[in-house]
Amino acid sequence: MKLTFIALLTGIITGLIFSIIKLPLPAPPTLPGIAGIIGIFFGSKIFEYIKTFK
C-alpha cells in the first residue's frame, strides 16, 4: 500500500510540474490509453503465472 501511495504522489507532483511549465502530460489522455497500460500489466502477470507451470 505504501508503494502505491508513493507512486500516486509522484504522479500528482509530475502532473503539477508539467502543467506549471505548460508541457503536455506524459500520460495517455484518454480511457483507451489507460486501458492499454492496464492490459500490458495484466499481460505480464498472466505470462508470469503461465511460466510457473513449465
TIMI-2910 file (N, C-alpha, C, CB; in pm, 1 decimal, decimal comma, always signed):
<rs>
+----------+----------+----------+----------+----------+----------+----------+----------+----------+----------+----------+----------+------+
!      n_x !      n_y !      n_z !     ca_x !     ca_y !     ca_z !      c_x !      c_y !      c_z !     cb_x !     cb_y !     cb_z ! resn !
+----------+----------+----------+----------+----------+----------+----------+----------+----------+----------+----------+----------+------+
!    +83,0 !   -119,6 !     +0,0 !     +0,0 !     +0,0 !     +0,0 !    +87,4 !   +125,9 !     +0,0 !    -94,4 !     -0,1 !   +121,8 !  Met !
!   +197,2 !   +118,8 !    +73,1 !   +287,3 !   +233,8 !    +80,2 !   +344,2 !   +266,4 !    -58,2 !   +401,7 !   +206,5 !   +180,1 !  Lys !
!   +383,2 !   +161,9 !   -132,7 !   +438,3 !   +182,6 !   -266,4 !   +334,4 !   +245,1 !   -359,7 !   +488,3 !    +49,8 !   -324,5 !  Leu !
!   +210,0 !   +202,2 !   -347,9 !   +102,3 !   +259,1 !   -429,0 !    +82,5 !   +406,6 !   -397,2 !    -28,4 !   +182,4 !   -406,2 !  Thr !
!    +86,1 !   +441,7 !   -270,6 !    +70,5 !   +581,9 !   -230,7 !   +186,6 !   +666,5 !   -282,9 !    +61,2 !   +593,5 !    -77,4 !  Phe !
!   +308,4 !   +614,0 !   -274,9 !   +424,5 !   +688,0 !   -324,6 !   +414,3 !   +708,0 !   -475,9 !   +555,4 !   +613,9 !   -288,9 !  Ile !
!   +370,7 !   +604,3 !   -548,4 !   +354,0 !   +615,8 !   -692,8 !   +247,8 !   +719,7 !   -727,9 !   +316,8 !   +480,3 !   -752,9 !  Ala !
!   +136,7 !   +719,2 !   -654,4 !    +30,3 !   +817,4 !   -678,5 !    +80,4 !   +958,5 !   -650,1 !    -93,3 !   +786,3 !   -591,3 !  Leu !
!   +149,5 !   +976,3 !   -539,6 !   +202,9 !  +1108,0 !   -503,7 !   +303,9 !  +1156,6 !   -608,6 !   +269,3 !  +1102,7 !   -364,2 !  Leu !
!   +389,4 !  +1066,1 !   -655,7 !   +485,7 !  +1101,8 !   -760,2 !   +413,1 !  +1144,0 !   -887,9 !   +580,4 !   +983,4 !   -789,3 !  Thr !
!   +307,8 !  +1072,6 !   -923,5 !   +229,5 !  +1108,8 !  -1041,8 !   +163,0 !  +1244,2 !  -1028,0 !   +124,6 !  +1003,9 !  -1068,7 !  Gly !
!   +109,3 !  +1272,9 !   -910,5 !    +44,8 !  +1403,4 !   -887,6 !   +147,2 !  +1515,9 !   -897,9 !    -24,3 !  +1407,0 !   -749,0 !  Ile !
!   +263,0 !  +1497,3 !   -836,7 !   +367,2 !  +1600,2 !   -842,2 !   +414,6 !  +1620,8 !   -986,4 !   +486,6 !  +1561,4 !   -751,5 !  Ile !
!   +433,2 !  +1511,0 !  -1059,8 !   +474,2 !  +1520,9 !  -1200,1 !   +369,4 !  +1594,5 !  -1282,7 !   +498,6 !  +1381,3 !  -1258,7 !  Thr !
!   +242,5 !  +1561,4 !  -1262,6 !   +135,1 !  +1630,5 !  -1334,1 !   +132,3 !  +1778,9 !  -1304,2 !     +1,7 !  +1569,6 !  -1299,2 !  Gly !
!   +153,9 !  +1814,9 !  -1177,7 !   +158,5 !  +1956,9 !  -1140,4 !   +274,6 !  +2028,4 !  -1207,6 !   +169,6 !  +1971,8 !   -988,7 !  Leu !
!   +392,0 !  +1967,6 !  -1203,7 !   +509,9 !  +2031,0 !  -1264,5 !   +489,8 !  +2049,6 !  -1414,2 !   +636,4 !  +1947,1 !  -1238,2 !  Ile !
!   +442,2 !  +1946,3 !  -1482,0 !   +420,3 !  +1956,9 !  -1626,4 !   +315,7 !  +2063,7 !  -1658,4 !   +376,6 !  +1821,3 !  -1684,0 !  Phe !
!   +212,7 !  +2073,9 !  -1576,9 !   +109,7 !  +2175,5 !  -1600,5 !   +163,4 !  +2315,9 !  -1575,9 !    -11,8 !  +2149,9 !  -1511,2 !  Ser !
!   +244,8 !  +2331,3 !  -1472,1 !   +301,1 !  +2463,3 !  -1440,5 !   +389,8 !  +2513,8 !  -1553,7 !   +381,6 !  +2457,5 !  -1309,8 !  Ile !
!   +473,7 !  +2425,0 !  -1610,4 !   +562,4 !  +2469,8 !  -1717,7 !   +501,9 !  +2448,3 !  -1856,8 !   +695,4 !  +2397,2 !  -1708,2 !  Ile !
!   +372,1 !  +2418,1 !  -1858,3 !   +291,8 !  +2410,1 !  -1980,8 !   +346,2 !  +2310,1 !  -2083,3 !   +283,5 !  +2546,5 !  -2044,3 !  Lys !
!   +378,3 !  +2191,1 !  -2034,2 !   +418,9 !  +2081,7 !  -2121,5 !   +305,0 !  +1980,6 !  -2129,9 !   +549,5 !  +2014,2 !  -2070,0 !  Leu !
!   +296,3 !  +1904,7 !  -2238,3 !   +192,4 !  +1801,2 !  -2244,7 !   +219,2 !  +1694,0 !  -2139,7 !   +186,2 !  +1737,7 !  -2386,3 !  Pro !
!   +113,7 !  +1641,0 !  -2083,8 !   +128,4 !  +1540,1 !  -1979,2 !   +190,3 !  +1412,2 !  -2035,4 !     -7,6 !  +1509,4 !  -1914,8 !  Leu !
!   +282,0 !  +1351,6 !  -1960,9 !   +345,6 !  +1227,7 !  -2007,5 !   +260,9 !  +1104,7 !  -1975,9 !   +483,7 !  +1212,5 !  -1944,2 !  Pro !
!   +133,5 !  +1110,0 !  -2011,9 !    +41,0 !  +1000,6 !  -1983,3 !    -63,9 !   +995,8 !  -2092,7 !    -25,4 !  +1017,5 !  -1843,6 !  Ala !
!   -125,2 !   +879,9 !  -2112,9 !   -230,9 !   +873,5 !  -2213,9 !   -348,9 !   +961,8 !  -2173,8 !   -277,7 !   +727,9 !  -2234,2 !  Pro !
!   -398,0 !  +1045,2 !  -2265,7 !   -503,4 !  +1140,2 !  -2231,3 !   -644,5 !  +1083,2 !  -2232,4 !   -497,8 !  +1254,0 !  -2324,4 !  Pro !
!   -659,5 !   +960,1 !  -2276,0 !   -794,6 !   +905,2 !  -2289,5 !   -806,0 !   +770,1 !  -2219,7 !   -832,2 !   +891,1 !  -2437,6 !  Thr !
!   -929,0 !   +727,9 !  -2199,0 !   -955,5 !   +599,7 !  -2135,1 !   -896,2 !   +481,6 !  -2212,8 !  -1104,6 !   +580,6 !  -2119,4 !  Leu !
!   -902,8 !   +478,8 !  -2346,4 !   -839,0 !   +366,2 !  -2416,9 !   -688,6 !   +356,4 !  -2390,9 !   -863,0 !   +379,0 !  -2566,0 !  Pro !
!   -621,3 !   +467,9 !  -2377,2 !   -478,8 !   +465,0 !  -2346,3 !   -451,7 !   +405,6 !  -2209,3 !   -420,9 !   +604,5 !  -2353,9 !  Gly !
!   -533,1 !   +444,2 !  -2113,4 !   -519,7 !   +390,1 !  -1978,3 !   -552,1 !   +240,9 !  -1977,8 !   -611,8 !   +465,6 !  -1880,0 !  Ile !
!   -654,8 !   +201,5 !  -2052,4 !   -689,7 !    +59,6 !  -2061,7 !   -575,2 !    -19,6 !  -2123,6 !   -818,3 !    +40,6 !  -2144,2 !  Ala !
!   -503,8 !    +39,6 !  -2219,5 !   -388,5 !    -26,3 !  -2279,7 !   -278,1 !    -51,6 !  -2178,8 !   -335,1 !    +56,6 !  -2393,8 !  Gly !
!   -251,5 !    +45,6 !  -2094,0 !   -149,3 !    +29,4 !  -1990,7 !   -189,5 !    -80,9 !  -1893,0 !   -126,7 !   +162,2 !  -1915,4 !  Ile !
!   -315,3 !    -82,4 !  -1853,3 !   -364,1 !   -187,5 !  -1763,1 !   -353,2 !   -324,3 !  -1831,1 !   -511,4 !   -159,7 !  -1720,7 !  Ile !
!   -383,1 !   -329,5 !  -1961,2 !   -370,6 !   -454,4 !  -2036,3 !   -227,8 !   -504,9 !  -2040,9 !   -422,1 !   -435,8 !  -2176,6 !  Gly !
!   -132,5 !   -414,9 !  -2058,1 !     +8,8 !   -454,1 !  -2058,2 !    +46,4 !   -514,2 !  -1923,1 !    +99,6 !   -332,6 !  -2090,3 !  Ile !
!     +1,8 !   -451,3 !  -1815,9 !    +30,8 !   -501,3 !  -1681,5 !    -26,1 !   -641,6 !  -1662,3 !    -26,2 !   -405,9 !  -1575,2 !  Phe !
!   -154,7 !   -659,9 !  -1696,3 !   -217,1 !   -790,5 !  -1677,9 !   -154,9 !   -895,3 !  -1770,1 !   -367,6 !   -781,3 !  -1703,0 !  Phe !
!   -116,2 !   -855,1 !  -1890,3 !    -49,3 !   -948,9 !  -1980,7 !    +80,2 !  -1001,7 !  -1921,5 !    -21,1 !   -882,4 !  -2114,2 !  Gly !
!   +158,4 !   -913,3 !  -1859,2 !   +283,5 !   -958,4 !  -1797,7 !   +257,1 !  -1049,0 !  -1678,5 !   +367,7 !   -838,6 !  -1754,3 !  Ser !
!   +152,3 !  -1020,7 !  -1601,6 !   +117,9 !  -1105,3 !  -1487,2 !    +69,8 !  -1242,8 !  -1532,7 !    +10,2 !  -1037,9 !  -1401,6 !  Lys !
!     -7,4 !  -1247,7 !  -1641,0 !    -53,9 !  -1375,7 !  -1695,1 !    +65,9 !  -1458,1 !  -1742,8 !   -154,7 !  -1353,1 !  -1811,7 !  Ile !
!   +161,5 !  -1393,1 !  -1809,4 !   +280,9 !  -1462,8 !  -1855,2 !   +358,4 !  -1520,5 !  -1737,5 !   +370,1 !  -1368,5 !  -1936,2 !  Phe !
!   +376,5 !  -1442,3 !  -1630,9 !   +446,1 !  -1491,5 !  -1512,4 !   +373,1 !  -1611,8 !  -1452,0 !   +459,4 !  -1379,5 !  -1408,0 !  Glu !
!   +241,2 !  -1607,4 !  -1449,7 !   +160,4 !  -1715,3 !  -1393,8 !   +176,3 !  -1842,5 !  -1478,5 !    +11,2 !  -1673,1 !  -1386,1 !  Tyr !
!   +171,3 !  -1829,2 !  -1611,1 !   +184,0 !  -1943,3 !  -1700,7 !   +325,9 !  -2000,6 !  -1692,9 !   +149,6 !  -1902,5 !  -1845,8 !  Ile !
!   +424,8 !  -1914,0 !  -1681,4 !   +564,0 !  -1956,7 !  -1677,2 !   +593,0 !  -2045,0 !  -1555,5 !   +655,6 !  -1835,2 !  -1676,3 !  Lys !
!   +520,3 !  -2027,6 !  -1446,9 !   +544,6 !  -2106,9 !  -1327,1 !   +505,3 !  -2253,5 !  -1345,3 !   +468,8 !  -2047,9 !  -1210,3 !  Thr !
!   +421,2 !  -2284,5 !  -1445,2 !   +378,7 !  -2422,4 !  -1469,2 !   +474,2 !  -2501,3 !  -1557,1 !   +243,3 !  -2422,9 !  -1531,5 !  Phe !
!   +571,8 !  -2435,6 !  -1617,4 !   +664,5 !  -2505,1 !  -1707,6 !   +787,0 !  -2552,1 !  -1636,4 !   +704,4 !  -2416,4 !  -1821,5 !  Lys !
+----------+----------+----------+----------+----------+----------+----------+----------+----------+----------+----------+----------+------+
</rs>
